[in-house]
Structures are given as structure tokens and as C-alpha cells.
Amino acid sequence: MNRVRNGSSMPKWNEALDIKLIQDGWVSIEGPKKWGTACFVSVPFMVINVLISIITINIFSNISLQEFGYKADGSVSTTIYIWDIFFVILLVSFHELLHFIFIPNFMKSQKTYMGFTLFGGYVVTEEEIPKVRFLLITIAPFFIISVLSPFLFGALGILTLKVKVLILLNSIASSVDTLTIFLILKQAPPNSILRGNGLKKYWKYETAKSQT
């Protein structure tokens, strides 16, 4: 059965596990080890994500700063209701669930962790996963929520302001995911498998996959 965690922090990078993995032939993918650092480094990807979503939304509906409360005098005025907080929580949960369900044997995995913190949700897995599947797991929430859903809501005529906000929030929240994809594409060869250790990722040639 998978491990669902409730707490203030996600599973952290384990130095002892790092040493063991390197000894077993795993290659470390260089990148941030801490969540705060990852968020800072991923800012350029955040901008790219938001631009992609804006372009997609604009296919069906105009989007402007004025729509979000920006006024000509430079001030911003908006109203946040209690239901808006509920929808954000629902968005975070759905985002993490999409990561989760794309992990092989996610219901039985003893090496997959899903949880929530004060700063959002997370899914971490130590399963050995082929590179293409790992990339699919990582990109799924951004692609489904922030790229595909505008087409669905736009076609149905319900691409409202609140929906646009949630789509853009998901684009922002997906920045660390797109940073991870960039690092994997740059450092892991095509015929490799990947696994995690906290935020840190490792790759190994698939033909040399461990049997344990």
C-alpha cells in the first residue's frame, strides 16, 4: 500500500542513500536538493509555463491585466471569497493526484509518498521508472490542467475568470516540474531508468537495472 504522509515537510534527501546509490552505479542528476532553492531556480520556467497557458487561453478568450483587477492608476483591486480558497486546495490536490496515478503500480508501491504541507502538496517516489514514463509523470499536471483544460473549458464556453486563475496558478506551481524535466532531458540518456531520493534524481542504464 502506498504511503500517504501528512505533515509539515516532504521526505528529504538522504545522504546515506545517496552514497549507496552511487556505489550501485546510479548517476546523480545535478540540481537543487532543497525545495526553496528549486523554487528560486525554476522562476524562468514559471514564466515560460504562464506564457504557454496565456497563449492557450487566448485561443478561446481574451486575457488581460484589467480582468484580474489591475486599474489604470496602477492599483490592483480584487475580491477573494472562502470558496476561492477551497478551489485552490482542490487544484493542489488534483495536481498531485495526477503525478501520483501515473506512477507504475501506484496503489501498491511502498516507495511512493504523497502528502501535503503548509506550502502545497508533493509526490515523491523511489521506484525505478523508465525515463519516458518519468517525464510523463512529471509533466502530466501541467499539460492536463494548464494546456489541455483551456481547450475543454473554452469549447464548453465556461472559461471564466476563476478558471483562468486556477489554470495560471497551476502553471506557476508546475515550474519545479518543468525544471526537473529540463534537468532530466539534459543529463539522463534515452535508454535509462530514474529514481528519486527526496528532490534529488538519479539515472542508470536500463540494461543494468537493479533486480532488487
Backbone hydrogen bonds, N-H to C=O, Kabsch-Sander energy under -0.5 kcal/mol:
donor,donor_aa,acceptor,acceptor_aa,energy
2,N,107,M,-1.1
3,R,112,T,-1.8
4,V,2,N,-0.7
5,R,3,R,-0.6
5,R,114,M,-2.9
7,G,116,F,-1.3
15,E,13,W,-0.6
18,D,14,N,-2.2
19,I,15,E,-2.1
20,K,16,A,-1.9
21,L,17,L,-2.6
22,I,18,D,-2.2
23,Q,19,I,-2.1
24,D,20,K,-1.6
25,G,22,I,-1.4
26,W,21,L,-2.6
27,V,203,W,-3.2
28,S,26,W,-0.5
29,I,201,K,-2.8
30,E,28,S,-0.7
38,A,34,K,-2.3
39,C,35,W,-2.4
40,F,36,G,-1.9
41,V,37,T,-2.6
42,S,38,A,-1.7
43,V,40,F,-1.2
46,M,42,S,-1.9
47,V,43,V,-2.0
48,I,44,P,-1.9
49,N,45,F,-2.7
50,V,46,M,-2.4
51,L,47,V,-2.3
52,I,48,I,-2.3
53,S,49,N,-2.2
54,I,50,V,-2.6
55,I,51,L,-2.4
56,T,52,I,-2.0
57,I,53,S,-3.0
58,N,54,I,-2.4
59,I,55,I,-0.5
59,I,56,T,-1.0
60,F,57,I,-1.7
61,S,57,I,-2.6
68,F,64,S,-0.6
68,F,65,L,-0.9
69,G,66,Q,-1.6
70,Y,65,L,-2.2
71,K,75,S,-3.0
74,G,71,K,-2.1
77,S,69,G,-2.3
81,Y,79,T,-0.5
84,D,81,Y,-0.9
85,I,81,Y,-1.0
86,F,82,I,-1.5
87,F,83,W,-2.2
88,V,84,D,-1.8
89,I,85,I,-2.3
90,L,86,F,-2.3
91,L,87,F,-2.2
92,V,88,V,-2.6
93,S,89,I,-2.3
94,F,90,L,-2.5
95,H,91,L,-2.7
96,E,92,V,-2.2
97,L,93,S,-2.2
98,L,94,F,-2.1
99,H,95,H,-1.5
100,F,96,E,-2.5
101,I,97,L,-2.7
102,F,98,L,-0.9
102,F,99,H,-0.7
103,I,100,F,-1.5
106,F,103,I,-1.3
108,K,105,N,-1.3
109,S,105,N,-1.6
113,Y,124,V,-3.8
114,M,3,R,-1.8
115,G,122,Y,-2.2
116,F,5,R,-0.8
117,T,120,G,-3.9
120,G,117,T,-1.2
122,Y,115,G,-2.1
124,V,113,Y,-2.8
126,E,111,K,-2.7
129,I,127,E,-0.7
129,I,194,L,-2.9
131,K,192,S,-2.3
134,F,130,P,-2.5
135,L,131,K,-2.5
136,L,132,V,-1.9
137,I,133,R,-2.5
138,T,134,F,-2.0
139,I,135,L,-2.4
140,A,136,L,-1.8
143,F,139,I,-2.6
144,I,140,A,-2.8
145,I,141,P,-2.2
146,S,141,P,-0.6
146,S,142,F,-1.9
147,V,142,F,-0.6
147,V,143,F,-0.9
148,L,143,F,-2.7
149,S,144,I,-1.6
151,F,147,V,-0.5
151,F,148,L,-1.0
152,L,148,L,-1.5
153,F,149,S,-3.2
154,G,150,P,-2.3
155,A,151,F,-2.3
156,L,152,L,-1.7
157,G,153,F,-0.7
157,G,154,G,-0.7
158,I,153,F,-2.7
160,T,158,I,-2.2
164,K,160,T,-2.4
165,V,161,L,-2.4
166,L,162,K,-2.1
167,I,163,V,-2.3
168,L,164,K,-2.4
169,L,165,V,-2.7
170,N,166,L,-2.1
171,S,167,I,-1.7
172,I,168,L,-2.1
173,A,169,L,-2.6
174,S,170,N,-1.4
175,S,172,I,-1.5
178,T,174,S,-2.3
179,L,175,S,-2.0
180,T,176,V,-2.3
181,I,177,D,-2.2
182,F,178,T,-2.1
183,L,179,L,-2.3
184,I,180,T,-2.4
185,L,181,I,-2.8
186,K,182,F,-1.9
187,Q,183,L,-1.9
188,A,184,I,-2.7
192,S,189,P,-0.5
192,S,190,P,-1.4
193,I,204,K,-3.2
194,L,129,I,-3.2
195,R,202,Y,-1.7
196,G,125,T,-0.9
197,N,200,K,-2.6
199,L,33,K,-0.5
200,K,197,N,-1.4
201,K,29,I,-0.5
202,Y,195,R,-2.3
203,W,27,V,-2.5
204,K,193,I,-1.9
206,E,191,N,-2.1
208,A,205,Y,-1.5
209,K,206,E,-1.6
